Amino acid sequence: MFASSAPAIAAVVGPAAGRSAGRPRHQSSRTFPRRAGSVCAAGGGGFSIGKLAAVLAKKTQGDLDRVFNGTSKMRDKLSYVDEVVAMLRLSNLEDTLDELEETLLSVDFGPATTTNILDAIRERVEAGEIKTGPELKSALKAAIVEILQRSNGGKEGAAPLILCETAPSVILVVGVNGGGKTTTVGKLSHRFASQSGAKVMLVPGDTFRAAAAEQLAAWAERSDGVMATYKEGVKPGALCYQAVDEACKMGDVDIVLADTSGRLHTNCDLMDELVGVKRSIGKRMAGAPHEVLLVLDGTTGLNMLNQAREFNASVGVTGLILTKLDGTARGGAVVSVVDELGIPVKFVGVGEGMEDLQTFDPASFVDALFPASDTDAKET
């Protein structure tokens, strides 16, 4: 059903294949700005599953630069690794590992995950695979990449974005307050629409926060998306059900992005409400939502681990989006989340710009954290 490597999406074989590009959009019960002439048009052509897969898989130099620049605070703290490995003496291996442990903990890798990483290094030293500082650094990077790739079946590259074979595909975006869910929904819409021609419906499922719908409507206009019909006072489960129903009846919507209210993972009533939202979507479309993406605020550090546990237990998270990475040195906590729960990171936010939500590639991410040093070049 899905391609084996980069974020591939199965081909659309249902109603969307025979859509009419001129079909009028539904009007919202509230007045939201909509941009004329924006029906599935990108680069002069319509939506293509293959184009979207290629866009998500491709890493341009600009993309790599954004990730590199957005991880500067973590990289600054981890730069001590170069000093540690430069002083490697196999006779004092444990001292070196203790130094590495302190460095990894300083960026919130977490005790359990840090221990797993160091154990992997220790095994390779004992096997005679590591004898020099650069080899130690390479082993450290490999151990972290292995954890991040394990959640994708050990495959290299970005984890697949799971979408439906027949349009529309439904993505439910969840998370705690202040993590950047609505902004993330807008940036996803922009990427899907502008780079692959997808017609995206945005669903204002955050019925609690004042002006959330207006904020999402602004993102819909910026990203050439279409807002779902919205009535004040409607419960989020019913609203999302109606939105999916609307998308199905329109016949030309490729992707439905459903925003939700931020909620504390410790609030049982609010988590139960989220379970109800997911159930309501599934009642209208079997198998939906096809993705449940959890937005994690990088500045929260290891607190995100408890968040991920509770959201996953409630709604079955299929992918992670790490936001605000450019403003923190605590982003290493996401490695602990992946290590414990086996959920892949699918996107990472490294800035406030429209293009700063990047497909997550484990190797590129780790290379940005541990760039090659002069010592590495001399000894390789």
N, C-alpha and C positions, 0 to 999 in steps of 0.2 A: 504493500500500500504506500509506503514512504520510501524515499531514496535513502541510500545507506549512509551518506556522509552529511555534507553541509545542510543547512536548514532547508530541506526540501519539503514541498507540499504536494499532496496527491492531486491529480488532475480533476478539474471540474467536468462532470459528465451529466449533470442534471439540468434543471430549467435555465440556469445561467447561460448555457451554451447557445440557446436560441433567443436570448433577450433582445429587446428592442431598445436601442440607445436613445430613442426619442421619447420613451415613456415618461410621463410627468411624475415628479416626486410627490409623495404624500405631504400635506401641509400639517404642521404641528398645531396643537391646540393653543400653544403660545407662539408668539411671533419671534422667530429666530432668524438672523441674517443668513441667507444662502447665496452662494456664488453661482451666477448663471453659467451655463455651458460647461459644467464640470462633471459630466457623466462619463466615468470610466475612460478618460482621455489622458494619456501620458505619452509624450513623445510621438503624438500623432496616431497612436494605436490603442486598442482596448486592453482590458485586463488579461494578463497571461500568468498562469500558475508558474510556468518555467521562468518567466522574467522575475517574479517575486523571489523564487528560490535562488536565482543567480544573484540578485541584489543582496539578499541576506548573507549569502556565502562569500561574496566578494569583499576583500579587505584592501582598499586603496591606501596609498601612502598617507593621504589625508586622514583616513580612519585610524591608522596606526599612530599618527601624530596626536590625534585627539585623545586616544587612550593613554599615550605616554604623558602628555601634558596633564591629563586629568588624574594621574596617579602620583603626582609629584610629592605630596605630603607623605604618602606611604613609602615612596622610594627614598626620601630623605632619611627616614628612620631606619630603613633596611640597608642603607649604604654601609652601615657598620659591619655588615656581613663580609665585605671585601677585606676589611682589616682582620677579621677573625680568620678567614680562610688563608690569608697571606701568612699567618703565623702558625699554620697547621704543623704539628708534630705528631706523628702517629703514636708515639710513646705517651703523649698526653691527650689522646683523643677525647676522653671524657670532659676534660677542661674546655676543649673546643666546642663540644656539643652543648655544654652548659652555657657557653657564650651565645651560641646560635639559639638556644631555647629562650634566653632572655630577650633576644632581638625579635624573634617571632611573636612572643607574648606581648611585646610593646606595641604591635599593630593588631592585637586582638585575634590572633590565630586560635587561641584557646588551648587549655592544657591538654585535652585529649588528642586533638588533631596535631598539636606540636609534638607530642610523644610519638604518635604514629609516624610522623615525618622523620624524626630523629632515629627511630627504630629501623626504618628503611635504610637510612644512611649507614647506621652501625652495621647492618647486615652486609652491605656492599663493601665496607672497609674490611670486615672479617673475611670476606670472600676474595680479597685482594684486588678489587675493582677500583679502589680509590687510594691513591698514593700522594697526590699533590693537591694544593689549594684549589686550582681551577677545576680539578675533577670533583672535589668536594662541593664546590658551588654548583657545578653541573648536576650533581646528584641531588642536591637540595631542590633545584628547580624541577628536575624530573619527578621527584616525589610529590611536589605540589600539583604539577600538571596531571600526574596519574590520578590523584584524588578527584580533580575537577573533571577529568575525562571518564572516570569510572561511572559517573551518573549518566553518561551517554553511551553506555555499553563498551567503554574503552576506545571509542572511535575518536580520531583526530578531528579538529575543526569544531564549529559551533553545533550545538544540539539542535535537532530538527524542530521546527515550529509545526505543531500538530494541528492541521486544519482538515476540514471535511472534504470528501470527494465531490460532493454536490453542494453548491452555494445555497444559502449563506453559511459561512463558518462563524462560530460564536466564541468569543474570547471574553472571559470574566476576569476583571482586574480587582484584586482585593488587597487589604493591608490595614495597618493602624493609621491613626490620625497623623497628618502632617508628613507622610512619607513621599508625597508627590504623585499620587495615583492619577488625578485628573490631568495634570501636565503630561504624565507618561502616556495616558490614553491619547492625548492630542498629538504627541510626537510619533506614536505608533501609527496613527491615522495618516499623518503627513508622509511617513516613510512608505507605507503600503500604497497610498494613492499616487504620490508624486513620482515614485520610482518604478511602479509596476502597473499603474493604471487601474488599480482596484477601486471599486466604489465601496466606501466605508460608511456604515451607519454608526453614529455615536449615541449611546444610551445614557441619559442622566440619572443613573441609579442611585446617586448620592442625594437622597431626599431629605437629609438632615441638615447639611451645611448650607447656610444662607448664600445665595448667588452661585451655588455650584453649577446649576444648569446653565446660567448665563456664561460662566467661565468655559464650560464645555462647548457652548454654542460658538464662542469666539474661536476656539480651537477648530471646530468644524468648518468655520468659514476659512480660516488660515490654511487648512489642510484639504480643502475641496471635499469635505465630508458632508453627510446629510444627517440632521438631527432626527432622532426618533420622536414620534408624537409624545407629548408630555403634558400631563394635567397635574396641577398642584393637589396634594392630599392623597394621591394614589400611593399605596404601599409599594416598596421596592420590588417585591416578588411579582406583584401584578403588573407593575410598570415594565419589568424586564420580559415577562410573558408576552405582553402586548407588543413590545418592540420587536421581538423575534417573529411574532405573527405578522406584524407589518412588513418586516423585511422579506419574509417568505412570500407574501402576497404581491409585493412590488416586483419580485422576480428578477431584479437586476442588481441586487445588493450582493457583493462578494464576501464582505467581512463585517460582522457586528462586534463592536467593542463596547462592552458594558462596564461603565464606571460604578463604583459602590461607595457607600459611606465609610469613612474611616471608623474603626472600632477597636477598643482595647481587647486584646486576645484573652484577657482574664474575665471579661464580662460575658457570662453564659447566655444571657438573654440576647445580646447583640450577635453573638456567634450563632445562636439558634436561628436568628433572623436571616443570617447569611446562608445557612443551610437551606432555609426556605426559598431564598432567591435562586439558588442553584437548582433546587427541585422544580421550581416553577418553569425555569428555562427548559429543563428536561421534559416536562409535560407537553410543551408545545413542539419540541423537536427532539426526537429520540437521539441519545448520544451526545447531546449538547449540555453544557458548554464543552467544546472540544479542547480548549485550553483554560486552565485556571492559573493565572499568573499572579504571584505574590510579590508586591512591591516592598522592598526592604530598604530603609534609610541607612546608608552607610555610616552616618554619624552616630548611630545607636550602638555600634560595636557588638559585643557579645549578647546584648539584650535581644538582638534579632534572632538568636537561636531559639529562645522560648517562644517568640512570636511565630516562627516557622513551624515549630512543633504543634502549636495549638491550631493554627490555620490548616495545616496539613491534616490533622486528625479530624477536623470538622468538614472540610470541603475537598480534600484530596488535591493538593497543589501539584501542578504538572511542570511548572517552571518558575524561576526566580528572576526578578528584575532588581538590580542593585543600583540605587540612586544616590545622588549627592556625593559621589566618590571623590570629586575634585575638592571637596571641602573638608576632608577628614583623613586621618592616618589610621583609622580603625577598620578599614574595609576588609582586613584579613579575616574578620569574623565570618564572612560568607563562605570561606573554605571550610570552616567548622560545620556550617549548615549543610553544605553538600556532603561532607564526610559522614555526618551522622544520619541524614535523612535520604541521601541518594537522589536528591532533586537537582536537576541541572540549572545553571545560570543561563538565561537565554538572551538577556540584554543588560547593558550597564550604562548608567547615566554619568557622563563626565563633564557636564557643563550645562548652561542654561539655554544654549542655542537649539534651534530646531534640529540640527544635524548631530547634536551631542548625545543622542541616545544610540548607542552602538551595539551591534550584534556581538555577543560575548564569545571570544575565542580563547580557550584556556592557555595555549602556548603564547599567544601575543600578549595576554594579560601578565603572565609570569615574566616574559621577556622585558616588559615595561617596568616591573618591580625590581628586577635584577639584571640591569643592562650590563653588557660586557665592559670590563675595566681594562686599564693599561696592563695590569698584572696578568689578566686572562690572555691578552694578546701576546705577551712576551713568552708565556709558558705553553702556548698551544702550537 
